[in-house]
Amino acid sequence: MADNTSMNAAAFTSKGDATDAVALPADLFDGTINMPVMHQAVKAYLANQRQGNAATKTRGFVIGGNAKPWKQKGTGRARQGSIRAPQWVGGGTVFGPTPRSYAQSVPRKVRALARKSAFNARARENAIIVIDAFDYDAPKTSQLVGLLAAIGVATKKVLILTDGVNPNVYMSGRNLPRTHVLPYSDVSTYHLLWSDVVLVESNAFASLIAQENDEAGEESGDETEKAAPRKARTVTKARATRATKATRTTKATKRTKSTEAVRAAKKATRAARKSTRKTATKTAGRKSAAKRKTVAKKTVKKGAAKKATKRTARKKGSR
């Protein structure tokens, strides 16, 4: 639901003096109010504030109950296995809460629509007031209270939106229970619906309009790129495919060359191993033949010595 009529807001100075009414930006304040989207955004915001620390002990976490309270049969009583079973006083809890996350995610465009709807709802109620500038030299709560009293919203829940982070205004209002100070860029749907009156710094709307213009320029640039002729797109696609094919062929050739080099290196190592094995076998054969010869010579010498000793022994016996 959107209205084409422009919306105006009352304007005041930082001291509470009334000025001429200000026309609200038409891009944001177009009368759109989407209740389901606001409900979804507020529900997600409140869910994300939960820590999810609730926990109970099951029978496995309760201390004690390791022994069977009495024997299985013969007592006439119902069989029991542990005094920490759920039916016992002081026993474990069945299906109790466990720590978990309650986080909910909302799409960016849905959040923007919800915030826009909340702004429009407050604008329809004439609950948006524009302040020219919060030029506070130092934090002063009494100065902010005087401003709220001059405007006539001292007894209401007030949301103050500054142009960027303003520590002086924040510290001036943080001690007031019904006042909440936020930068305009950080405001959420929940804060807008929580408040009765919204005080917005005039420069915040200017920065909003500039930001929207930048986004619109980016979108128009994207549209012009999309509106390019199809021939140019096909040419660029063909060039891209050719480049990819060329890179693939070069990679394939490099791979083949590398594999061939690896194979050649493996062949060389195998040949070197074979040659070393052959030389080792030749040297081992030569050594074994020499050993055999020396052993044969020694055996021959030993046999001749034995025969000589026998001959000498016979000669002595014959004498």
C-alpha positions in Angstrom: 0.0 0.0 0.0 1.7 3.3 -1.2 0.5 6.8 -1.4 1.8 9.4 -3.8 1.1 12.3 -1.4 4.2 13.9 0.1 4.7 13.8 3.8 5.9 16.7 6.0 7.4 16.7 9.5 7.7 19.3 12.1 11.1 20.9 12.5 12.9 22.3 15.6 16.3 23.7 16.4 18.6 22.0 19.0 17.3 24.4 21.6 13.6 23.6 21.0 12.6 26.6 18.8 10.1 25.7 16.1 10.9 26.3 12.4 9.1 25.7 9.1 7.9 22.2 8.4 10.2 20.0 6.3 9.2 17.7 3.4 10.4 14.1 4.1 12.2 12.3 1.3 9.7 10.8 -1.1 11.8 7.7 -1.9 11.6 6.6 1.7 8.3 8.1 2.8 6.0 6.9 0.1 3.2 5.5 2.4 4.2 1.9 2.1 3.2 -0.1 5.2 3.7 -3.9 5.1 2.6 -5.4 8.4 3.7 -9.0 7.8 7.2 -7.9 6.9 7.4 -5.7 10.0 6.3 -8.6 12.2 8.9 -10.9 10.7 11.7 -8.3 11.2 10.7 -7.7 14.9 10.3 -11.4 15.6 13.8 -12.1 14.2 15.3 -9.2 16.1 13.9 -10.4 19.4 14.9 -14.0 18.7 18.5 -12.9 18.0 18.6 -11.2 21.4 18.2 -14.6 23.1 21.3 -16.3 24.5 19.8 -19.8 24.5 21.5 -20.9 27.7 18.6 -22.7 29.3 19.7 -26.3 30.3 18.5 -29.1 32.5 20.2 -32.4 33.6 19.1 -35.7 32.3 19.5 -38.8 34.4 23.0 -39.3 33.0 24.2 -35.9 34.4 22.7 -36.1 37.9 25.2 -37.1 40.5 24.6 -40.4 42.2 22.3 -43.4 41.4 25.1 -45.6 40.2 24.0 -48.6 42.3 20.7 -50.5 42.0 18.6 -49.5 45.1 17.4 -53.0 45.8 17.6 -56.4 44.2 15.5 -57.3 41.2 13.3 -59.9 42.8 12.0 -61.0 46.2 11.2 -57.7 47.8 7.7 -57.3 46.5 8.4 -53.8 45.3 8.7 -52.5 41.8 12.0 -53.1 40.1 14.3 -50.0 40.0 17.6 -49.5 38.4 18.7 -46.1 39.7 17.5 -43.5 42.2 18.2 -40.8 39.5 15.6 -42.1 37.1 13.0 -39.5 36.0 10.2 -40.9 38.3 12.3 -40.4 41.4 12.5 -37.1 43.4 15.8 -35.6 42.6 16.1 -37.6 39.4 16.8 -36.4 35.9 14.6 -34.3 33.7 13.0 -35.8 30.5 13.0 -33.7 27.3 14.2 -30.6 29.2 15.7 -27.5 27.4 19.3 -27.7 26.2 21.5 -24.8 25.0 20.8 -23.9 21.4 20.7 -21.0 19.1 17.5 -19.0 18.4 19.1 -16.9 15.6 16.9 -16.1 12.6 18.1 -14.6 9.4 16.0 -12.1 7.4 16.9 -11.2 3.8 18.4 -7.7 3.3 15.6 -6.4 1.1 13.0 -7.7 3.5 14.8 -5.8 6.4 14.9 -2.6 4.3 11.2 -2.9 3.5 10.3 -3.5 7.1 12.3 -0.4 8.2 10.7 1.6 5.4 7.2 0.5 6.6 8.0 1.5 10.2 9.1 4.9 9.1 6.0 5.4 7.1 3.8 4.2 10.0 5.4 6.9 12.3 5.1 9.5 9.6 1.4 8.9 9.2 1.0 9.4 13.0 3.0 12.7 12.7 5.5 11.2 15.1 8.6 12.2 13.2 10.3 15.4 14.2 13.3 16.9 12.4 16.1 18.6 14.4 18.5 20.8 12.5 21.7 19.7 14.3 22.7 18.2 17.6 25.7 20.5 18.1 26.6 19.5 21.7 30.1 20.6 22.8 30.0 18.2 25.7 27.6 15.5 27.2 24.8 17.3 29.0 21.7 15.4 30.1 19.9 18.6 31.2 20.2 20.1 27.8 18.6 17.1 26.1 15.8 17.0 28.7 15.2 20.7 28.0 14.9 20.0 24.3 12.4 17.1 24.8 10.4 19.3 27.2 10.3 22.2 24.7 9.1 19.9 22.0 6.5 18.3 24.3 7.7 14.7 24.2 9.3 14.4 27.7 6.8 11.8 28.8 6.9 9.7 25.7 9.3 7.0 24.5 11.7 8.9 22.2 14.1 7.6 19.6 16.9 10.0 18.6 18.6 9.3 15.3 21.9 11.2 14.7 23.9 11.7 11.6 26.6 9.2 12.3 28.1 8.4 15.7 27.7 11.3 18.1 29.1 10.5 21.5 28.0 13.7 23.2 24.3 13.1 22.3 24.6 9.4 23.2 26.0 10.1 26.7 23.5 12.9 27.2 20.6 10.5 26.7 21.8 7.1 28.0 20.7 8.0 31.5 17.1 8.7 30.4 14.9 5.6 30.7 12.5 6.5 27.9 15.1 7.8 25.5 17.2 5.8 23.1 20.0 7.3 20.9 21.2 5.6 17.8 23.0 6.5 14.5 20.6 6.7 11.7 22.3 3.9 9.8 21.9 1.5 12.8 18.2 1.9 13.4 16.0 -1.2 13.1 12.3 -1.9 12.7 12.1 -2.8 16.4 13.5 0.5 17.6 11.1 2.5 15.3 8.0 0.6 16.5 9.2 0.7 20.2 9.2 4.5 20.1 6.3 6.9 20.3 8.3 9.8 18.7 11.3 9.7 16.4 13.7 12.7 16.4 15.9 12.7 13.3 18.8 15.0 12.6 18.4 16.8 9.3 21.8 15.9 7.9 20.9 12.2 8.3 18.2 12.5 5.6 20.8 14.3 3.3 23.2 11.4 3.7 20.4 9.0 3.1 19.5 10.7 -0.2 23.1 10.7 -1.3 23.4 7.0 -0.5 20.3 6.2 -2.4 21.5 8.2 -5.4 24.8 6.3 -5.4 22.9 3.0 -5.2 20.6 4.1 -8.0 23.7 5.1 -10.1 25.2 1.6 -9.6 21.9 0.0 -10.6 21.6 2.1 -13.7 25.2 1.2 -14.6 24.3 -2.5 -14.2 21.2 -2.0 -16.4 23.3 -0.3 -19.2 25.7 -3.2 -19.1 22.8 -5.6 -19.3 21.4 -3.6 -22.3 24.6 -4.1 -24.4 24.0 -5.7 -27.8 24.0 -9.4 -28.0 26.6 -9.5 -30.7 29.2 -7.9 -28.5 28.3 -10.4 -25.8 28.7 -13.3 -28.2 32.1 -11.9 -29.4 33.4 -11.6 -25.9 32.1 -15.1 -25.1 33.9 -16.5 -28.2 37.1 -14.7 -27.2 36.8 -16.0 -23.7 36.3 -19.6 -25.0 39.3 -19.3 -27.3 41.4 -18.1 -24.5 40.3 -20.9 -22.3 41.0 -23.4 -25.0 44.5 -22.0 -25.6 45.3 -22.1 -21.9 44.1 -25.7 -21.8 46.2 -26.7 -24.8 49.3 -25.1 -23.3 48.7 -26.8 -20.0 48.2 -30.1 -21.7 51.5 -29.7 -23.7 53.3 -28.8 -20.5 51.9 -31.8 -18.8 53.0 -34.1 -21.7 56.5 -32.7 -21.6 56.8 -33.1 -17.9 55.5 -36.7 -18.1 58.0 -37.5 -20.9 60.8 -36.0 -18.9 59.8 -38.0 -15.9 59.7 -41.2 -18.0 63.1 -40.6 -19.4 64.6 -40.0 -16.0 63.0 -43.2 -14.7 64.5 -45.1 -17.7 67.9 -43.7 -17.0 67.7 -44.7 -13.3 66.7 -48.2 -14.3 69.6 -48.6 -16.8 72.0 -47.3 -14.1 70.7 -49.8 -11.6 71.0 -52.7 -14.2 74.6 -51.7 -15.0 75.5 -51.6 -11.3 73.9 -55.0 -10.7 75.9 -56.5 -13.7 79.2 -55.2 -12.4 78.4 -56.4 -8.9 77.6 -59.9 -10.2 80.8 -60.0 -12.3 83.0 -58.9 -9.4 81.3 -61.4 -7.1 81.9 -64.3 -9.6 85.6 -63.4 -9.9 86.0 -63.3 -6.2 84.2 -66.7 -5.8 86.5 -68.3 -8.5 89.6 -67.0 -6.8 88.4 -68.3 -3.5 87.8 -71.7 -5.0 91.3 -71.9 -6.5 92.9 -71.0 -3.2 90.8 -73.6 -1.3 91.8 -76.3 -3.9 95.5 -75.4 -3.5 95.2 -75.6 0.2 93.5 -79.0 0.1 96.2 -80.3 -2.3 98.9 -79.1 0.0 97.3 -80.6 3.0 96.9 -84.0 1.2 100.6 -84.0 0.2 101.7 -83.2 3.7 99.6 -86.1 5.1 101.1 -88.5 2.6 104.6 -87.4 3.5 104.0 -87.9 7.2 102.6 -91.4 6.5 105.7 -92.3 4.5 108.1 -91.2 7.2 106.1 -93.1 9.8 106.3 -96.3 7.7 110.0 -95.9 7.2 110.6 -95.6 10.9 108.5 -98.6 11.6 110.4 -100.8 9.1 113.7 -99.9 10.8 
